[in-house]
């Protein structure tokens, strides 16, 4: 129920017009401003003439209560596609019949979500919230609280929040006007109003790969070994997490002193089929600390062989995938890729929460054996690109 307050403030507003000197009654009125909401006031008419003053009977009026008092809060529990919107609502003694948040990609909003609970009819601020889903990854959203009681509707001020990106991903950490960026450091890993902003994606940027140290080697768990003197290749960044069009060429390759050669290739040269790659968080077992990022390389669509060739009269088929750990959170044009294996077992060989990515080799149509790749290569991109683990 409304809680009325009786006011004892004395006001004497003049009538809007004098009733004149006639004998009939005349209606008069006076506007009164500055009254308190949800309060009871006493009033009476006073009229004076040469014959003296007359006083009307005491009457009362009760002003209407205010609409709810609302304050838009901050968003919490933010992920790539979800968030919880928060606010406070003071019903001011009137039952709140509607409480919801408006939200969207601009101050025009366009979507709404009901408060998880109505704030009731008390006279104090009550915390309210709403969970929103199906948001866009790495996007800015506007939101405000809206609440209604019998008197009217109140709208909170506009606030914003930013959804997270689906890290790890490729992109660029670039300088912006100080205070307008989401990050305070040049790797876009420390959140806060700063002078750096993350721009996800590097699609269309080409890169080359070249062996830079030692030889390249393929070794199975049973000890079969293929070595190559050089390696080169190329590809491009095809998405925020992916590479495409990757083809690697190895030269000076041999097994048991027999040259290894792909079909329609020079002697001792083996060439991969068309490959693609995807970023992920590598599983490093008990030694894992923080987000270590890797690139998984595999045949397009994970269908077909990784590569096929012959060493002398022995046919060789490789299938599956291989993972290499990559440098993260730095803008780089040139980076080093170190594929590491021990006795045919790759390190690392899986992403967190996923099945192992294992490369296997078959000789002469025989059973497939787990195979590891050992090589160190330099990847050079057409422009600086960062692999970000947290943005």
N, C-alpha and C positions, 0 to 999 in steps of 0.2 A: 504494500500500500504506500502511496505517496506520504512523505513526512513534511507537513506544512510548517512553516515558521511564521509567527505573527510579528509584524513589523510595527515598531512604535515611532518610526521616523516621522516627523511632522513636516508636511508639505502643504503649500497653499497656492496651487496653480490657479490663475485667473480663468474665468469662463471664456470660451472662444468668442462669445458675443453677448452684449447686454440685452436683457429681456424687454427693455423699453418701459413705457409708462402706461400701457394698456391694462385692461381689467382681466383679460384671459391669461391662462397659464402659457408659458413659453418654454420649449425645450432648450436646455443649455448643456454644454459639454466642455471638457478640458483635457488635452493630452497630458499624460504623465510619463516621463522617461526615467531611466536609471533605476528601475525597480529590480529587486533580487528575484531570481528564478525560484519557483517552488516555495513561495512565501505568501502568507495571508496579510492583507492590508485592510485597515478600517478607513472609511471616508464618509463625508457628509457634505451637503451643500450649504453655503453661507451666502446670504444676500443682504444688502444694506441699502437703505434709502433715507430720506430726510426724517422719516418717522422712526428709524432705528434699524436694528439688525435682526434677521431671522435665521434660525439654524435648523437644518433638516435632520432627520433621524439617522442614526449611525447604521451604516451598511458595511459589508465586507466584500473583498474580491481576493481571489487566489491566483497568483501568476502561474503559468505553466512551467514544468520542470525543463531543464536543458536536455538536448539529445545526449547520448553517451559521450564521455570524455575518452578519447582514444589516442594511443601513442604507438606508431609503427616501430617495432624493434629491429633486430638483426636476424639474418638467416643463419641457421646452424645445420650440422650434419650434412654438409654439402658434398656431393659426389659428382661424377661425370653427368648423371642424368636425374638426380634427385636432390631435394633440399627440404628443410623444415623452416617454415616462416613463423616468426614470433612477434607478439605485440602485447599491449595491455589495454583493457577496456574497463572503465568505471561506469556502471549502469546509472549512477546518480539517483538511486532509489527507485528506478523504474525497471520493469522487466525487459530485458533485451530479447527481442524476438528473432533477430537475424544478426549473425556474426560471420563474416567471411573475409578472405583475402583476395584482392585483385592482383594479377601478376601477368607479365608478358615481356616481350623484347623491347618495349618502349613505354613511356608514361601513358600511352593509350591502353596498356594492359591487354585485354582481349580474352583472358582466362580468369577463372575464379575457383577457389577451394574453400569449403566451409570450415569454420573453426572446429576442432575436435570436440569441444564442449562449449555450450553457451555460458556466458559469465554470470547469469542470474540476475538479481535485482538489488544487490547491496549498494553500499555507498563508498566502496573502496576499489582501488585498481585490482583487476584480476588478470593474471597471465593467460593468454590464449595462444594457440598454435595450429598449424595445418601442414601436413606433409604433401608435397607436390612431386609428381613423377613425370617421366617421359620428357624431360628437359633436353635441350641441345647441349652437346659436349662443348666445353670451353667457350661458353657464351655468357653475355651480361644480361641479367634479368632485373626488371623493375617490379616493385610490389608495394602494397599499402593495405592497412586494415580498414574495414568498413563495418560499422555496427549501427543497429536501429533499435530505438525504444518507442513507446507510444507518442513521444513528442516529435521525433524526427530521426534523421540519419546523419552520422558523423563520418568523415573521411580522414584517415591518417595521412601523414606526410609521405612522400615518395622516398623509398630506399632502394638500394641495388645490391646484388651479389653476383659472383662469378662462379659458374660451374667449373669443375676440373677437366683437364684433358685426359685422354686415355693413354697415359704414359706407359711404357716408353714410346717415343715417337720422334721422327725426324722433324726438323724445323730450324728456325733462326731466332736467336736472342738479340734484339736490336735496341739501340738507344732511342729514347723518346724524350719529350719535354719532362724535366724533373718533376716528380710528384704525380705524373699521369700514368706511369707504368705500374704493373702488378708486382714487379720484382725489384730487389735492391742490388742485385749482383749481375755480372755479365754472363753468368751461366743460366740465369732464370731459374734458380733453385731456392732462393730465399724470398718468401712472400712479404709484401708490404708496399706501401706507396713509394715508388722509386722512379728511376730513370731508365728502366729496361722493361721491354714487353716481349712476350713469346709469340712468335708467328708460326703456327704449326704447318707442317707440310713442306716438301721440297720437290714436288712432282715435276718431272721434266729436266731436272739437273742430272747431267751425265757424269760418269766417273770412269777412270781406268784403274787397272790393278796390275802390279808387276812384282815378281819375285825379287826380294832385296837381300836375302841372306841365305847361304847354304844351298841345299837342293830340296826339292819337294819329294815327299815319299808317301806311298800307300803301303800299309802293312796290315796283314790279317792276323787274327788271334792265333792262327796256326803257323805264323812265321813267313808266309809268302810275301815277298817284297818287290815293289816296283819303284824305281827312282827316276826322277826327271831333273835335268840340269836347269831349265828355265821355266817360267810360267808368266803368262800375261792374260789380260782379259779386259772386258768393259761391261757396262750396264748403265742403268739409270734409276733414280728414285721415282717410284711409281705411285706412291701414296704416303700417308702420314706415318705408316709403319712398315712399308714394303719397298722392295727393290724388284725390278723386272728387266727382261732382256739381257740377263747375265750369261755370258759365254766365256769360258776359261780355256786357254790353250796351253798345253805343256809340250815342251820340246826336249830332245835328248833323252827320251824315256826308254828304259829297258828292264827286262826281267830275266834273271839267269843268263845274262849276256846276250839275250835276244832282243832285237829292237821291237818296241811296242808302237803300233800305228793304227790310227782310226781310218775308216773308209774315206777315200778321197782326201787324204792328207799326206804330207811329206813323210818320209821314213823317220821314225822316232818321234812323230808328233801325234798326240792324242788330244781330242777336243770334246768338251762336255756338250750335252744337249742343251737346249734353251732352259735356263734356270731362273727361279725367282726366290726372293727371300723375305723373311718377316722378323721383326724384333720381338723380344720377350725377355722376361726376368729369368736369369739362369739359376738352376739349382746347384748349389755348391756343397750340399751336405751339411755336416756339423760346422764346417768352417765358414759357412755363408754369413756375410755381414753386410747389411744394407742391400740396396738394389743394384746388383751387378747385371749388366745388360749384355745380351748376346744376339747374334744374327743367325737364324737358321736358313740354310741354303738347300734347295731341293728342286727336282724337275717341276716344270709348270703343271699346276694342278695336282702335284704329288702323284702323277701317273707316268708310267714309262720309266726307262732306265736313266740313271744319272749320266752315264756315258758308256760307250761300247767301243772295243778295239781288239786287236790281236797282237800277241807277243809271239813272234814266230808263227807256228801253226796252232797255237793255243788261243781260243777266243776268250775274251774277258768281258764280263758285264758287271757294272756297278749300279746298285739301286739304293734308295733310301735318302737320307739327309745328313747334314753335318752342321754343327754349331761352332761358332767362333765368338769369343768374348770381344766386345768393342769398347772403345773409350767413350764415356758419357759425360754430358754436362759441360762441354767445351765447344766453342765455335772453331771448326777445323776445316782446312782445305785438304790437308794431307794427314792421313792417319795410318797406323800400322796394324795389320791383322796377323795374329799369331795362332795358327791352327796347331793344336798340341794333342799328341796321342802317345800312349804307352802300350806296347805289345798289342796293337790293334784296337785298343779302347780309347775313344775320344774323351777329351776333358775340355769343357763340360759336355754332357751328352743329353741334357734335358732342360726344359723350362719348368719353372715352378707350377705344379698342378697339372702338368701334361705328361704324356707318354714319352719315352726316350726317343730321340732322333738318332737313329743308327744307320751308318753306311755299311753296306754289305757287298762282297765281291764273289763272283762265281767264275771258276776257271774250267774251260772246256765243257761247259754245260753241267758241271757238278754242283754239289750243295753250296749254298751261300754261306760265307764266313763273315763275321763281324770284322770291319775294317776301319782303321784310323788314318787320318791325314795329318802329316806334319809338314808345315811350311810357314815361312814368314814373308809377307808381302806388304807393299805400300799401296794404299788406295788414295787416288788423287781426284778430287771433285772439281767440277767446273766453277763452283763458287763455294764459299764457306757454308758448311752445314753442321748442325749440332744434333747429337742423339741425346735427348733429354729424358731423364729417368723419373722426374717428379712433377714437371709443369702440368 
